[in-house]
Amino acid sequence: MDKALIIYFILLAVTVAAIRFAFYCLKKAGEAYFYATQLTSDQSLRGKLSRKAVLAGNKAAYPIYALSNLAEFDSHKPMKPFKFKGVKCIFTDYYFPNRYRSDIGNEQRFFCDELLEFKDGKRNGYEFFMNCMEALNPEDDCVIMFMPCSKNWHYKRRFSALNDFLEDYYPESSNGYKFITYTGERESLHLTKDRTKKSLEQNYYINCDLTGKKVVVVDDLFTTGCSLLNFKKEIEKKGGKVAYALFLGKTCQMPDKFDIWFTAWCNK
């Protein structure tokens, strides 16, 4: 056999072995970064380590990287006002459904627990309300109304503490807590599947005239915006205009894998 051909095959074998070894090292590096990500509770460090794991090709790190850096993928940022269907909205932070709990950090879990406690009436929401109102800076004569719930007792449990707070600390604004009259109960929209396709059953009516009034809507969670739009229609029927809406949280939307990979590469 020609010596040149022998050398060629030797070099080819060395090259293939080197490439295989490089991929092996990359795989092990990805596993190491992923393991380190799982060990740390620091939110910023989780984002950095999971990004390196993604770049090393570790598929398991994709959701951790995306959820640790969700603002990179979402056009709406926490505590940054944004427009939705003509309404100036704001939310405190991202809410992560329970299926993502193993992929989020301690701070994110704590916020999700806070939000659920607010929904259950175990947290008053004063700080959330004041921070969002300061960022939105609505006119003083706005009517503050609370998003109707599936049941009257849910509504009272969730918003009664905020109602008392408004009467003491926001006397310049009209308190619309008692402007809602319930006619029955309905299924909770947050617990239904395919909620974007679900029509919201009407179980309340607005019992006052809102002609010429600007309204601030207060709710626990922004997901698709369907609840806000339905409530907006009812307020408009009474002559009011929904100018602002504030939410404790916004439900996260998991980006696709290519978007996660591309963002990780672009954020070197």
N, C-alpha and C positions, 0 to 999 in steps of 0.2 A: 504493500500500500504506500502511496506517495506520502512523504514526510509532511508536506504542506496540508494534505487532507487530514492526517493524524493530528497535527497541531490545531487545525480548524475544529475538529470534534472535541479535542481537549478543552479549547477555549469556550466552545458552545456549552459543554458540560459544566465548566466552572461558572459561566454566566448564568445558566439556569439554576445552579445550586445557590449562587449569590442572590438571585432574585427571590428564590423560595425562602432563603434565610432572612432576607429583608422583610418579606411579607410575614414571616413567622414572628420576627421581632416587633413589627408593627401591630400584629394581633395581640401579642403579649403586653405591649405598651397600652393598647386600648383597654385591655382587661384590667391592667393596673390602675389606669386613670378612672375607670368605671368603679372599681373597688374603693378607691380613695374618695370618689364622689359620694358614695353611699355612707362613708364613715364620717364625713364632715357635716356639721349643722350650720356652718356659716353660709348664708345665701349667696354672697358674692363669689366665694370660693367654689361653691357647687357649680355655679355657672361657668367658671373658668375651667375647672377640671372636666366637667361633662363635655365642654366644647372640644378639649383635647382628645377625649375619648371618641367623640364623633369623627374628628379628623383622622383618627387612627382606625376608623372603620367599625367601631363597636356599635352595633345596631341597638343594643339595650340602652345606650346612653341617649338616644335621640329624644325620647319624651322628657327625660330629666333636663336636657339642655333647653328644649323648647319651653318647658314650664318654668324654668329658672330665669329665663330671659324673655318672658312673654311680651313685654313691651316692644321688643325688636320685631315682632311679627304682627302686632295689632296697631291699627291706625289710631285707636283710642287709647290714651294713656291715663293712668291713675292721677286724679286731682288736676287734670287738664280739661277744661270745658271743651265740648264738641257739639256740633249740631246734628240732630236727628229729626228729620221730617219737620224742620223749622223750629224745633224746640232745643234750647240751649241746655245741654245735659252735663252731668259730672258724676263720677263714682270714686270711691275711696281706694279700692284695690280690687284685684282679681279674685273671684271665687272659683274654687276647683271642686267639681263633683267628686263624690267618694271614690269613683273608679281610678282617680289619679292620686289618691292619698299616699300611696307607697312611692310616688315619684316626685313629691314636693318636699320642701324643707320645713323645719319646725316653725319658722315665722309664718309661712304660708298656711300651715295647718292651724296655727293659733288664730289667724284671721278668719279662716273658714269656720272655726268653732264659734268665734265671736258673732259672725253673721247669723249662724243657726240659732244662737242664743237670743239674738235680737228678734229673729222671726218668732221665737217661742216666748217672747216677752220677758226674758231673763236679763236682758241688757237694755238700758234706757235709750241709748243712741244719741245722747246729748253732744258728745265730742264730734261724732260723725256729722251730725246736722250742722253744728256751728262752723266746722271747717269747710264744708261744702257751700254753705251760705256765704261765707267770706270770699271764697273763690269765685262764686257766681255773681255776687254783688247785685242782687235783684233790687228793684224799686221798693221803697218802704211800704207802699200801699197795696202790695200783692196779697192775694188770698192764698194761704198755705193749705193744701188739701192732701189727704193721705190716700194712697192707692187702695181701692176696695179689695177685700179678701174673699176667700171662698165661703167664709162663715162670719157672722157678726161677732161672735166671741173671739175669733182669730184677730179681727180688726181691733177690738178693744184691748186684747192682750198685747198686741204688737205695738200699738201707737198711743195707748193711754198715757204712758209716762211722758212721751214727747208732747202730747197735748197739754199736759200740766206745765211742762217746761215753757212752751210757747206763750201761755197766758201770763207767765211771770216775767219772761225775758224778751219776748218779741211783741209787746203790746201795740206797736205801730203797724203790724201786719194783721190782717183778718185771719182768724183761725177757723178753718173749714172742717174741723174734726166732726162736727155734728151736722154737716151738710149732706151726709150720706144716710139714707134710710134703706135698710135691708128688707127684702121681700121673701127671702128663703136662703137655701144653701146650694152650693154647686161643688163639682169636683175641683180639686186644687190643680191649677194649670201646671205648676212646677213639678207635679208628680206624674204627669201624663207623658206617654211616648208620642213622638211626632207632633210636638206641641205647635210647630209652625202650621200644621194642617188642621189643628183643632180650633173650632169656633168657640168663642168664649160665651158661655151661657150667662145671660143677664140676671143677676140676683139682687139688684139694688136700683135706686134712683136718686138723683140729686134733688133735694127738697127746697132749694132756694134759687132766686134769680141772680145770675152772675153777669148780667149785661155790663159791658165796658170794663170788666175786671180782668187783670192779668193774674194768672194762677201759677203757683209753684207746686209741683207734684212731688211728694216724698214716697219712696218705695225702698224695699230691701234689696231687690236684685234686678239688674238689666240683663236679659238674655237675648231675645229676638226683638223686643220692642213692641210686641203685639199688645200686651196689657196697657202700655202707655198710649198707644194709638186708639184703643177702644175707649179708654177713659177720656182721652182728648176729644173724641167725638161727642161723648155725653156732656162734657163741659161746654163744648161749642153750641150744643142744642139749647143750653141755658144762657147763651150769650157771652160766655167767658172765652178767654184765650189762654191756652197753656204756653207760657213763655219759657218756663224753666222746669227742669226735673232733676232731682238728686237721688242717687242710689248708694246704698252702702257698698254693694259689690257689683261686678260685672262677670258673668259666667265666661270662663275661658273657652276658647275655640282652639283645638289642637291643630297646628299647621300640618301640611302634608310633608312627607319624608324628604322630598327634593328641596322644598323650601327650607327645612331645617338644615340640611347639608349645605345648601348654597349660602345661607346666612352665616353658618359657622365658618365657612371659607372666607367670606367677605369681611368678617370681623376679626381678622388677624391683627 
